[in-house]
């Protein structure tokens, strides 16, 4: 790491010779592999983008020149070269640096990004403000890892091409998001990369000096011909555009208003440097298409297909477990994947839909068993939900498995295309609540709040793996309403019951788990097990608590809620969701005209702020959602009740 240890900013990078840059790429890639293998994190995309990252900071004047990364986990190398080499050892750790570009962290991080597809729109915003202020710095959007399947990316391309501002979009095409890319755009880009005939003809048309000279001569000559000169020019122009449309795949981007260049080998530093040097002073919107190998340096590359299955494996890695770590219980997502796959064996109506997250949601299990009923629509959550609505309205039972934080992107479709028509789409919201090391862009803090206000919605949260299976079964059996199930990025709290068939739960029903005379704890989903632990602590201190499993957040078990309000002077709601507009707020609304003098409602949940990255347990403790904190809140509430006049 002799060279890398000398790089504390892009200014240090610019002091290196061209030959030293090759060595630096080797060291940078090795450093990322070494650090991430020890502490975990994303690194496949950053390894593929190593040469591009070095070239950008070598040639451009960052941070004055703006690089907008998309998606953010391409940017580990960027963080290292911009003064965070040692800090990389803390990435995604409590108190450490973010796993994504983060504006408060560095002036080189121009735009915070966790969701995909945002770079082109944001970069156009930067370029527009630059021009309004009369400045001349460069703006570069680096879009990769399947983000071009996002509808937002094409909205940005459409606007940027029409705006005709100086803007460079680099399409870092590794044919992957987490899994191999899907859809027509992916196939189109693959054709560009793999067909040498297209590239030879395209280079001849656009780059050959003789062709350019002939074209310029003919153009000048036709302009001098009286009367018919302009007609000839239009004919020649139309012929050329037709020829380019037939032979040059990049015509898609050119028709959107971009000058298309490429594809080039993004892992060949010389080619990247030469191309960027030529592109840097071009005017107007330019799209440079590069192809890279995700996980390069960590995977065993196949000469015939360098985009191997190992690229999926090395999207991200977990830190090594300490020796003698006992085997953990399965994660909720694995229980979901197995359960929906088994249900689909007996119900041909069930289809699985995801937005480029087959492995992340465990729908890959469903995909292997029922490939004809599995649909990965790419990073296009809005399309996924309207697509699901169409299936549901024709009698299918679509199960849309999407991370809670990414489902936010389809809010309009949830309301207008699903709920308004009462289409029975099943929403399985993975990563609900605190998502851990991925931080605020990935926490699913808001789904209860943003779904509670939508008419016709059923919203649920299982307390354990068996109840997740029951809720899935219940969701499939009913055909009248959209049905949401939220669950965390965590292991189930108890082992699954053996040989247990799923049960149909009464919609809107709660479950009384313990009986106590002093206080009632109304817990949702993950907080049920936490409330039971708090109940044990309270019992040891002479306080007897009733714990309610509020598995249906909407509709609520109004009968049980009214009974509880008549029985207890103190009720505490507990949820792993934003307090603003969440479960507790709904309980308070339902009881607003029933509160007796001296009766108290207390609400525990995630406070009104964005939570940083960190372990799920530590962040829940910080939010006051540990068993100890809940027990303390209960004791304080009872004490206030005793001392109140």
C-alpha positions as CSV (number, residue, x, y, z in Angstrom):
1,X,0.0,0.0,0.0
2,X,3.0,2.3,-0.5
3,X,1.2,4.6,-2.9
4,X,-2.3,4.5,-1.3
5,X,-0.9,5.5,2.1
6,X,0.3,8.8,0.5
7,X,-3.2,9.7,-0.9
8,X,-5.1,11.9,1.5
9,X,-7.0,13.9,-1.1
10,X,-7.4,14.0,-4.9
11,X,-4.6,16.7,-4.9
12,X,-2.2,13.9,-3.8
13,X,-3.5,11.7,-6.5
14,X,-2.7,14.2,-9.2
15,X,1.0,14.1,-8.2
16,X,1.3,10.5,-9.4
17,X,2.7,9.5,-12.8
18,X,0.6,7.7,-15.3
19,X,2.4,4.5,-14.6
20,X,1.9,4.8,-10.8
21,X,-1.9,5.0,-11.3
22,X,-2.0,1.4,-12.4
23,X,-0.3,0.4,-9.2
24,X,-2.6,2.6,-7.2
25,X,-5.6,0.7,-8.7
26,X,-4.2,-2.6,-7.5
27,X,-3.6,-1.2,-4.0
28,X,-7.0,0.5,-3.8
29,X,-8.8,-2.7,-4.8
30,X,-6.7,-4.8,-2.4
31,X,-7.4,-2.4,0.5
32,X,-11.2,-2.5,-0.1
33,X,-11.1,-6.3,-0.1
34,X,-9.0,-6.4,3.0
35,X,-11.2,-4.0,5.0
36,X,-14.6,-5.2,4.0
37,X,-13.7,-8.9,4.5
38,X,-12.9,-8.0,8.1
39,X,-15.9,-5.8,9.0
40,X,-18.5,-6.5,6.3
41,X,-20.2,-4.2,3.8
42,X,-20.9,-3.7,0.1
43,X,-17.9,-4.0,-2.1
44,X,-18.6,-5.7,-5.4
45,X,-19.7,-2.5,-7.1
46,X,-16.7,-0.5,-5.7
47,X,-14.3,-3.1,-6.9
48,X,-15.7,-2.9,-10.4
49,X,-15.5,0.9,-10.4
50,X,-11.9,1.2,-9.2
51,X,-10.4,2.4,-12.4
52,X,-13.2,4.8,-13.1
53,X,-12.9,6.3,-9.6
54,X,-9.2,6.9,-9.9
55,X,-9.6,8.4,-13.4
56,X,-12.4,10.8,-12.3
57,X,-10.5,12.2,-9.3
58,X,-7.2,12.3,-11.3
59,X,-8.7,14.3,-14.2
60,X,-11.4,16.4,-12.6
61,X,-11.1,19.2,-10.0
62,X,-13.2,17.7,-7.2
63,X,-14.9,18.8,-5.1
64,X,-15.5,21.9,-7.2
65,X,-16.3,19.6,-10.1
66,X,-19.3,17.6,-8.8
67,X,-19.4,13.8,-9.0
68,X,-22.9,12.4,-8.2
69,X,-22.8,8.6,-7.4
70,X,-25.7,6.3,-8.0
71,X,-26.0,3.9,-6.4
72,X,-24.0,4.9,-3.4
73,X,-22.2,1.6,-2.7
74,X,-20.1,2.2,-5.8
75,X,-18.3,4.8,-3.8
76,X,-16.0,3.0,-1.3
77,X,-13.0,3.9,-3.5
78,X,-14.2,7.4,-3.7
79,X,-14.3,7.7,0.1
80,X,-10.7,6.3,0.3
81,X,-9.3,8.8,-2.2
82,X,-11.0,11.8,-0.6
83,X,-9.4,11.6,2.9
84,X,-11.2,8.7,4.4
85,X,-8.7,5.9,4.0
86,X,-8.4,5.1,7.7
87,X,-12.0,5.9,8.3
88,X,-13.0,3.1,5.9
89,X,-12.2,0.7,8.7
90,X,-15.2,2.1,10.6
91,X,-17.6,2.0,7.6
92,X,-21.2,1.1,8.7
93,X,-20.0,0.7,12.2
94,X,-21.6,2.6,15.1
95,X,-20.0,6.1,15.1
96,X,-18.1,5.3,11.9
97,X,-18.6,6.6,8.4
98,X,-21.6,5.9,6.3
99,X,-21.7,3.1,3.7
100,X,-23.1,5.6,1.2
101,X,-22.2,9.2,0.1
102,X,-23.2,11.5,2.9
103,X,-23.0,15.3,2.6
104,X,-22.2,16.1,6.3
105,X,-19.4,13.6,6.1
106,X,-17.3,15.2,3.3
107,X,-17.5,18.0,0.8
108,X,-16.7,15.4,-1.9
109,X,-20.0,13.7,-1.2
110,X,-22.3,15.9,-3.3
111,X,-25.6,14.0,-2.9
112,X,-26.8,11.5,-0.2
113,X,-27.9,8.4,-1.9
114,X,-29.3,5.0,-0.8
115,X,-32.0,4.5,-3.3
116,X,-31.1,4.0,-7.0
117,X,-31.9,6.1,-10.0
118,X,-31.3,9.6,-8.5
119,X,-28.0,10.6,-9.9
120,X,-29.1,12.1,-13.3
121,X,-31.9,14.2,-11.8
122,X,-29.6,15.5,-9.0
123,X,-26.8,16.2,-11.4
124,X,-29.0,18.1,-13.7
125,X,-30.1,20.2,-10.7
126,X,-26.4,20.9,-10.0
127,X,-25.7,21.8,-13.6
128,X,-28.7,24.1,-13.8
129,X,-27.8,26.0,-10.7
130,X,-24.2,26.2,-12.0
131,X,-25.4,27.8,-15.2
132,X,-27.7,30.2,-13.3
133,X,-24.7,31.4,-11.2
134,X,-22.5,31.8,-14.3
135,X,-20.0,29.2,-13.2
136,X,-18.2,26.7,-15.4
137,X,-17.3,23.6,-13.2
138,X,-18.1,20.1,-14.5
139,X,-20.9,17.9,-13.3
140,X,-20.7,14.1,-13.6
141,X,-23.4,11.5,-12.8
142,X,-22.1,8.0,-12.3
143,X,-25.1,5.6,-12.6
144,X,-24.6,1.9,-12.2
145,X,-25.6,-1.4,-10.6
146,X,-28.8,-1.6,-12.5
147,X,-30.0,1.8,-11.6
148,X,-30.9,2.6,-15.2
149,X,-33.9,0.3,-14.8
150,X,-35.4,2.9,-12.6
151,X,-38.1,5.1,-14.0
152,X,-36.6,8.1,-12.3
153,X,-33.4,7.7,-14.3
154,X,-35.3,8.0,-17.5
155,X,-37.2,11.0,-16.3
156,X,-33.8,12.6,-15.6
157,X,-32.4,11.5,-19.0
158,X,-35.5,12.9,-20.8
159,X,-35.2,16.3,-19.0
160,X,-31.4,16.5,-19.3
161,X,-31.4,15.8,-23.0
162,X,-34.0,18.5,-23.6
163,X,-32.2,21.0,-21.3
164,X,-29.0,20.8,-23.4
165,X,-26.7,21.7,-20.5
166,X,-23.1,20.6,-20.1
167,X,-23.5,17.3,-18.2
168,X,-21.6,14.0,-18.3
169,X,-23.6,10.8,-17.5
170,X,-21.4,7.8,-17.0
171,X,-23.3,4.5,-17.4
172,X,-21.3,2.0,-15.3
173,X,-22.8,-1.1,-16.8
174,X,-21.9,-4.2,-14.9
175,X,-25.0,-6.1,-16.0
176,X,-25.9,-6.4,-12.3
177,X,-27.8,-4.8,-9.5
178,X,-27.7,-7.3,-6.7
179,X,-28.7,-10.1,-9.1
180,X,-28.2,-10.0,-12.9
181,X,-30.2,-7.2,-14.5
182,X,-33.5,-7.9,-16.1
183,X,-35.7,-6.3,-18.7
184,X,-35.4,-4.8,-22.2
185,X,-32.9,-2.0,-21.2
186,X,-30.6,-4.6,-19.7
187,X,-30.8,-6.7,-22.9
188,X,-30.2,-3.6,-25.0
189,X,-27.1,-2.7,-23.1
190,X,-25.8,-6.2,-23.2
191,X,-26.2,-6.2,-27.0
192,X,-24.1,-3.1,-27.2
193,X,-21.3,-4.6,-25.1
194,X,-21.2,-8.0,-26.7
195,X,-21.7,-7.3,-30.5
196,X,-18.4,-6.4,-32.1
197,X,-20.1,-5.6,-35.5
198,X,-22.1,-2.8,-33.9
199,X,-19.1,-1.3,-32.3
200,X,-16.9,-1.5,-35.5
201,X,-19.6,0.2,-37.6
202,X,-20.3,2.7,-34.9
203,X,-16.7,3.7,-34.6
204,X,-16.4,4.0,-38.4
205,X,-19.4,6.3,-38.6
206,X,-18.6,8.5,-35.7
207,X,-14.8,8.5,-35.4
208,X,-13.1,7.7,-38.7
209,X,-11.3,10.9,-40.0
210,X,-12.0,10.0,-43.7
211,X,-15.7,9.6,-43.0
212,X,-15.8,12.9,-41.2
213,X,-13.9,14.7,-44.0
214,X,-16.2,13.3,-46.7
215,X,-19.3,14.2,-44.7
216,X,-18.1,17.7,-44.1
217,X,-17.2,18.1,-47.8
218,X,-20.6,16.9,-49.0
219,X,-22.4,19.0,-46.4
220,X,-20.5,22.2,-47.6
221,X,-21.1,21.3,-51.2
222,X,-24.9,20.8,-50.9
223,X,-25.2,24.1,-49.0
224,X,-23.9,25.9,-52.1
225,X,-26.4,24.3,-54.5
226,X,-29.2,26.8,-55.3
227,X,-32.9,26.0,-54.7
228,X,-32.5,22.3,-53.8
229,X,-29.5,22.6,-51.5
230,X,-31.6,22.6,-48.3
231,X,-33.7,19.7,-49.5
232,X,-30.5,17.7,-50.2
233,X,-29.2,18.5,-46.7
234,X,-32.4,17.3,-45.1
235,X,-32.3,14.1,-47.2
236,X,-28.7,13.4,-46.2
237,X,-29.4,14.1,-42.6
238,X,-32.4,11.8,-42.7
239,X,-30.3,9.1,-44.3
240,X,-27.6,9.4,-41.7
241,X,-30.0,9.3,-38.8
242,X,-31.6,6.2,-40.3
243,X,-28.2,4.6,-40.8
244,X,-27.2,5.4,-37.2
245,X,-30.6,4.1,-35.9
246,X,-30.0,0.8,-37.8
247,X,-26.4,0.3,-36.9
248,X,-25.6,2.3,-33.7
249,X,-27.2,1.0,-30.5
250,X,-26.6,4.2,-28.7
251,X,-29.3,5.9,-30.8
252,X,-31.6,5.4,-27.8
253,X,-29.6,7.9,-25.8
254,X,-28.9,10.1,-28.8
255,X,-32.7,10.4,-29.5
256,X,-33.1,11.6,-25.9
257,X,-30.6,14.4,-26.7
258,X,-27.4,12.9,-25.5
259,X,-24.2,12.4,-27.4
260,X,-23.5,8.7,-26.9
261,X,-19.9,7.4,-26.6
262,X,-18.8,3.9,-25.9
263,X,-19.0,1.2,-24.8
264,X,-15.5,1.1,-23.5
265,X,-13.8,-1.2,-21.1
266,X,-14.2,0.5,-17.7
267,X,-11.5,-1.8,-16.1
268,X,-8.9,-0.6,-18.6
269,X,-7.4,2.5,-16.9
270,X,-5.7,3.7,-20.1
271,X,-8.9,3.6,-22.1
272,X,-10.9,5.3,-19.3
273,X,-8.3,8.1,-18.9
274,X,-8.1,8.7,-22.6
275,X,-11.8,8.7,-23.1
276,X,-12.5,11.0,-20.1
277,X,-9.8,13.4,-21.3
278,X,-11.5,13.6,-24.7
279,X,-15.0,14.0,-23.1
280,X,-14.1,16.5,-20.4
281,X,-14.6,19.6,-22.6
282,X,-17.4,18.5,-24.8
283,X,-20.5,20.7,-24.7
284,X,-24.0,19.6,-24.0
285,X,-25.3,16.4,-22.5
286,X,-22.9,13.4,-23.0
287,X,-23.5,9.8,-22.1
288,X,-20.4,7.6,-21.7
289,X,-21.1,3.9,-21.6
290,X,-18.5,1.8,-19.8
291,X,-18.7,-1.8,-18.8
292,X,-17.0,-3.2,-15.7
293,X,-16.9,-6.4,-13.8
294,X,-18.7,-6.3,-10.4
295,X,-16.5,-7.8,-7.8
296,X,-13.3,-7.6,-9.9
297,X,-10.4,-8.7,-7.9
298,X,-12.5,-10.8,-5.5
299,X,-14.2,-13.1,-7.9
300,X,-12.9,-15.9,-10.1
301,X,-13.4,-14.4,-13.5
302,X,-14.7,-16.6,-16.3
303,X,-13.0,-15.7,-19.6
304,X,-16.2,-16.4,-21.6
305,X,-18.6,-14.8,-19.1
306,X,-16.9,-12.5,-16.7
307,X,-20.2,-11.6,-15.2
308,X,-20.4,-14.7,-13.1
309,X,-22.7,-15.8,-10.3
310,X,-19.9,-14.8,-7.9
311,X,-20.8,-11.1,-8.8
312,X,-24.1,-11.7,-6.9
313,X,-22.3,-13.4,-4.0
314,X,-19.9,-10.4,-3.6
315,X,-22.5,-7.6,-3.8
316,X,-21.9,-7.4,-0.1
317,X,-20.4,-9.6,2.6
318,X,-21.1,-10.0,6.3
319,X,-18.3,-9.7,8.9
320,X,-16.9,-13.1,10.0
321,X,-18.6,-14.6,13.0
322,X,-16.6,-15.3,16.1
323,X,-15.6,-18.8,16.7
324,X,-18.1,-21.0,18.6
325,X,-21.0,-18.7,17.7
326,X,-24.1,-20.7,18.2
327,X,-26.3,-21.2,15.1
328,X,-28.9,-18.5,14.8
329,X,-32.6,-18.9,14.1
330,X,-33.7,-18.2,10.5
331,X,-34.4,-14.6,9.4
332,X,-37.9,-13.4,8.8
333,X,-37.1,-13.1,5.1
334,X,-36.1,-16.7,4.9
335,X,-39.3,-17.8,6.7
336,X,-41.2,-15.6,4.2
337,X,-39.5,-17.1,1.2
338,X,-40.1,-20.7,2.2
339,X,-43.7,-20.0,3.3
340,X,-44.8,-18.2,0.1
341,X,-43.1,-20.9,-2.0
342,X,-45.0,-23.6,-0.2
343,X,-48.3,-21.8,-0.4
344,X,-47.8,-21.4,-4.1
345,X,-47.4,-25.2,-4.5
346,X,-51.1,-25.5,-3.6
347,X,-52.4,-22.2,-5.1
348,X,-51.7,-21.4,-8.7
349,X,-53.0,-17.9,-8.3
350,X,-50.0,-16.8,-6.3
351,X,-47.2,-14.9,-8.2
352,X,-44.1,-13.3,-6.7
353,X,-43.0,-9.8,-7.7
354,X,-39.8,-8.0,-6.7
355,X,-37.8,-4.9,-7.7
356,X,-34.3,-6.2,-8.2
357,X,-34.3,-7.8,-4.8
358,X,-34.8,-11.5,-5.3
359,X,-32.0,-12.6,-3.0
360,X,-32.6,-9.7,-0.5
361,X,-36.2,-10.6,0.0
362,X,-35.6,-14.4,-0.3
363,X,-38.0,-14.5,-3.3
364,X,-35.2,-16.4,-5.1
365,X,-36.6,-19.5,-3.3
366,X,-39.9,-18.9,-5.0
367,X,-38.2,-18.2,-8.3
368,X,-36.5,-21.6,-8.3
369,X,-39.7,-23.4,-7.5
370,X,-42.1,-21.4,-9.7
371,X,-40.1,-19.6,-12.3
372,X,-43.1,-19.0,-14.6
373,X,-44.8,-17.1,-11.7
374,X,-41.8,-15.0,-10.6
375,X,-41.3,-11.5,-11.9
376,X,-38.3,-9.2,-11.2
377,X,-39.2,-5.9,-12.8
378,X,-35.8,-4.2,-12.0
379,X,-35.4,-1.2,-9.8
380,X,-38.8,0.1,-10.7
381,X,-41.0,0.0,-7.6
382,X,-43.7,2.2,-9.1
383,X,-44.1,-0.1,-12.0
384,X,-44.0,-3.2,-9.7
385,X,-47.0,-2.0,-7.8
386,X,-49.2,-1.0,-10.7
387,X,-48.2,-4.3,-12.5
388,X,-49.3,-6.2,-9.3
389,X,-52.6,-4.3,-9.3
390,X,-53.3,-5.5,-12.9
391,X,-52.6,-9.1,-11.9
392,X,-54.8,-8.8,-8.8
393,X,-57.7,-7.3,-10.6
394,X,-57.7,-10.2,-13.0
395,X,-57.9,-12.8,-10.2
396,X,-54.2,-13.4,-9.4
397,X,-52.7,-13.2,-5.9
398,X,-49.6,-11.0,-6.4
399,X,-47.1,-10.9,-3.5
400,X,-44.9,-7.8,-3.9
401,X,-41.8,-8.3,-1.7
402,X,-40.1,-4.9,-1.4
403,X,-38.0,-3.3,1.3
404,X,-40.1,-0.9,3.4
405,X,-37.9,2.0,2.6
406,X,-38.1,1.3,-1.2
407,X,-41.8,0.9,-1.1
408,X,-42.1,4.6,-0.3
409,X,-41.2,5.3,-3.9
410,X,-44.5,3.7,-5.0
411,X,-46.7,5.6,-2.6
412,X,-48.9,7.1,-5.4
413,X,-49.4,3.7,-6.9
414,X,-50.3,2.2,-3.6
415,X,-53.1,4.8,-3.2
416,X,-54.4,5.3,-6.7
417,X,-53.7,2.0,-8.4
418,X,-54.2,-0.5,-5.5
419,X,-56.2,0.9,-2.6
420,X,-58.6,3.1,-4.6
421,X,-59.6,0.0,-6.6
422,X,-59.3,-2.3,-3.6
423,X,-57.0,-4.6,-5.6
424,X,-55.9,-7.5,-3.3
425,X,-52.2,-7.0,-3.7
426,X,-50.1,-8.5,-0.8
427,X,-47.3,-6.2,0.3
428,X,-44.5,-7.9,2.1
429,X,-42.4,-5.2,3.6
430,X,-38.9,-6.5,4.4
431,X,-36.5,-4.4,6.5
432,X,-39.3,-2.7,8.4
433,X,-38.1,-0.7,11.3
434,X,-34.4,-0.3,12.0
435,X,-32.4,-1.9,9.2
436,X,-29.0,-1.6,10.9
437,X,-25.7,-0.8,9.3
438,X,-27.1,0.5,6.0
439,X,-28.4,3.5,7.9
440,X,-31.1,6.1,7.4
441,X,-31.6,5.5,3.7
442,X,-32.5,1.9,4.4
443,X,-34.4,2.1,7.8
444,X,-38.0,1.2,7.3
445,X,-39.3,3.6,10.0
446,X,-42.4,5.0,8.2
447,X,-44.5,2.3,6.6
448,X,-47.1,2.2,9.4
449,X,-47.4,5.9,9.2
450,X,-47.7,6.2,5.5
451,X,-50.1,3.3,5.1
452,X,-52.4,4.0,8.1
453,X,-54.1,6.9,6.3
454,X,-54.8,4.9,3.1
455,X,-58.4,3.6,2.9
456,X,-59.0,-0.1,2.3
457,X,-55.6,-1.2,3.6
458,X,-55.1,-4.1,5.9
459,X,-51.8,-3.6,7.8
460,X,-50.2,-6.3,9.9
461,X,-47.0,-7.2,11.8
462,X,-46.1,-10.7,13.0
463,X,-44.6,-11.4,16.4
464,X,-42.7,-14.4,15.2
465,X,-42.1,-16.8,12.3
466,X,-45.2,-18.9,12.8
467,X,-47.4,-15.8,12.8
468,X,-45.7,-14.5,9.6
469,X,-46.8,-17.8,7.9
470,X,-50.3,-17.3,9.3
471,X,-50.6,-13.8,8.1
472,X,-49.4,-14.8,4.6
473,X,-52.0,-17.5,4.5
474,X,-54.7,-15.1,5.7
475,X,-53.6,-12.6,3.1
476,X,-53.9,-15.1,0.3
477,X,-57.3,-16.3,1.4
478,X,-59.0,-12.9,1.4
479,X,-59.6,-11.2,-1.9
480,X,-61.3,-7.9,-0.9
481,X,-58.5,-5.7,0.2
482,X,-54.8,-4.9,-0.2
483,X,-52.9,-6.6,2.6
484,X,-49.6,-5.4,4.1
485,X,-47.2,-7.5,6.2
486,X,-44.1,-5.8,7.8
487,X,-41.2,-7.6,9.3
488,X,-37.6,-6.7,10.3
489,X,-34.1,-7.5,9.0
490,X,-33.6,-9.9,11.9
491,X,-33.9,-13.5,13.1
492,X,-37.2,-14.8,14.3
493,X,-37.4,-14.8,18.2
494,X,-38.4,-18.5,18.6
495,X,-37.9,-21.6,16.5
496,X,-40.7,-22.5,14.1
497,X,-43.2,-25.1,15.3
498,X,-42.6,-28.4,13.6
499,X,-45.2,-29.8,11.2
500,X,-47.6,-26.9,11.9
501,X,-50.0,-25.9,9.2
502,X,-50.7,-22.1,8.7
503,X,-53.9,-20.8,10.2
504,X,-56.4,-18.2,8.9
505,X,-56.4,-15.4,11.4
506,X,-59.5,-13.3,12.0
507,X,-58.8,-9.9,10.3
508,X,-58.6,-7.2,12.9
509,X,-58.0,-9.6,15.8
510,X,-55.4,-9.1,18.6
511,X,-54.0,-11.7,21.0
512,X,-53.7,-11.4,24.8
513,X,-50.4,-13.1,25.8
514,X,-50.2,-12.4,29.5
515,X,-52.6,-11.2,32.1
516,X,-51.7,-8.6,34.7
517,X,-53.7,-6.1,36.8
518,X,-51.4,-3.1,36.9
519,X,-50.7,-2.0,33.3
520,X,-51.3,-3.0,29.7
521,X,-48.5,-3.1,27.1
522,X,-49.9,-2.9,23.5
523,X,-47.1,-4.1,21.3
524,X,-46.7,-4.4,17.5
525,X,-44.6,-7.0,15.6
526,X,-41.0,-7.1,16.7
527,X,-41.9,-5.3,19.9
528,X,-44.1,-8.1,21.2
529,X,-41.1,-10.2,22.3
530,X,-39.5,-7.1,23.7
531,X,-42.7,-6.4,25.7
532,X,-42.7,-9.9,27.0
533,X,-39.2,-9.5,28.3
534,X,-40.1,-6.2,29.9
535,X,-43.1,-7.9,31.5
536,X,-40.8,-10.4,33.1
537,X,-38.6,-7.6,34.5
538,X,-41.7,-5.8,35.8
539,X,-43.0,-9.1,37.4
540,X,-39.7,-9.5,39.2
541,X,-40.3,-6.0,40.7
542,X,-43.9,-6.7,41.7
543,X,-45.6,-5.1,38.7
544,X,-48.0,-7.3,36.8
545,X,-48.5,-6.3,33.1
546,X,-50.9,-7.5,30.4
547,X,-49.1,-7.9,27.0
548,X,-51.2,-7.6,23.9
549,X,-50.0,-8.8,20.5
550,X,-51.5,-6.1,18.2
551,X,-50.8,-8.1,15.0
552,X,-53.5,-6.2,13.1
553,X,-52.5,-2.5,13.1
554,X,-55.4,-1.7,10.7
555,X,-58.1,-2.6,11.3
556,X,-57.6,-2.7,15.0
557,X,-59.3,-5.0,17.5
558,X,-61.6,-2.1,18.6
559,X,-63.5,-4.4,21.0
560,X,-60.4,-5.5,22.8
561,X,-59.0,-1.9,22.8
562,X,-62.2,-0.6,24.5
563,X,-62.1,-3.4,27.0
564,X,-58.5,-2.5,27.9
565,X,-59.3,1.2,28.2
566,X,-62.1,0.3,30.6
567,X,-59.8,-2.0,32.7
568,X,-56.5,-0.2,33.0
569,X,-55.6,3.4,34.0
570,X,-52.3,3.2,32.2
571,X,-51.7,1.8,28.7
572,X,-48.5,1.9,26.7
573,X,-48.2,1.4,23.0
574,X,-44.9,0.1,21.6
575,X,-43.9,0.0,18.0
576,X,-40.8,0.0,15.8
577,X,-42.1,2.8,13.7
578,X,-42.1,6.5,13.7
579,X,-44.3,7.8,16.5
580,X,-45.7,10.5,14.2
581,X,-48.8,9.0,12.6
582,X,-48.1,5.5,13.7
583,X,-49.9,2.8,15.7
584,X,-49.8,4.8,18.9
585,X,-51.4,7.8,17.2
586,X,-54.2,5.7,15.9
587,X,-54.8,4.2,19.3
588,X,-55.0,7.7,20.8
589,X,-57.5,8.7,18.2
590,X,-59.7,5.7,18.8
591,X,-59.7,6.4,22.5
592,X,-59.9,10.2,22.4
593,X,-63.5,10.3,23.6
594,X,-63.2,7.5,26.1
595,X,-60.3,8.6,28.3
596,X,-61.3,8.8,31.9
597,X,-59.9,11.4,34.4
598,X,-56.5,10.3,35.5
599,X,-56.2,7.7,32.8
600,X,-52.8,7.9,30.9
601,X,-51.7,6.8,27.4
602,X,-48.0,6.5,26.8
603,X,-46.4,5.9,23.4
604,X,-43.1,4.3,22.7
605,X,-41.6,4.2,19.2
606,X,-39.0,5.9,17.0
607,X,-38.7,9.6,17.7
608,X,-39.2,12.3,15.1
609,X,-35.7,12.2,13.6
610,X,-33.6,10.1,11.2
611,X,-31.5,7.4,12.8
612,X,-27.9,6.8,11.9
613,X,-26.3,3.5,10.9
614,X,-25.4,1.0,13.6
615,X,-26.4,-2.3,15.0
616,X,-30.1,-2.8,15.2
617,X,-30.0,-3.6,18.9
618,X,-28.0,-0.4,19.8
619,X,-30.3,1.8,17.8
620,X,-33.4,0.3,19.4
621,X,-31.8,0.9,22.8
622,X,-31.1,4.5,21.7
623,X,-34.8,4.9,20.8
624,X,-35.9,3.6,24.3
625,X,-37.2,0.3,22.8
626,X,-35.2,-2.2,24.9
627,X,-36.9,-4.4,27.5
628,X,-35.2,-2.4,30.3
629,X,-36.3,1.0,28.9
630,X,-39.9,-0.2,28.4
631,X,-40.0,-1.5,32.0
632,X,-38.6,1.8,33.2
633,X,-41.3,3.7,31.3
634,X,-44.0,1.4,32.8
635,X,-42.7,1.9,36.4
636,X,-42.5,5.7,35.9
637,X,-46.0,5.8,34.4
638,X,-47.4,3.9,37.4
639,X,-45.6,6.1,39.8
640,X,-47.0,9.2,38.2
641,X,-50.4,7.7,38.4
642,X,-50.0,7.0,42.1
643,X,-48.8,10.6,42.9
644,X,-51.2,12.4,40.6
645,X,-54.1,14.2,42.5
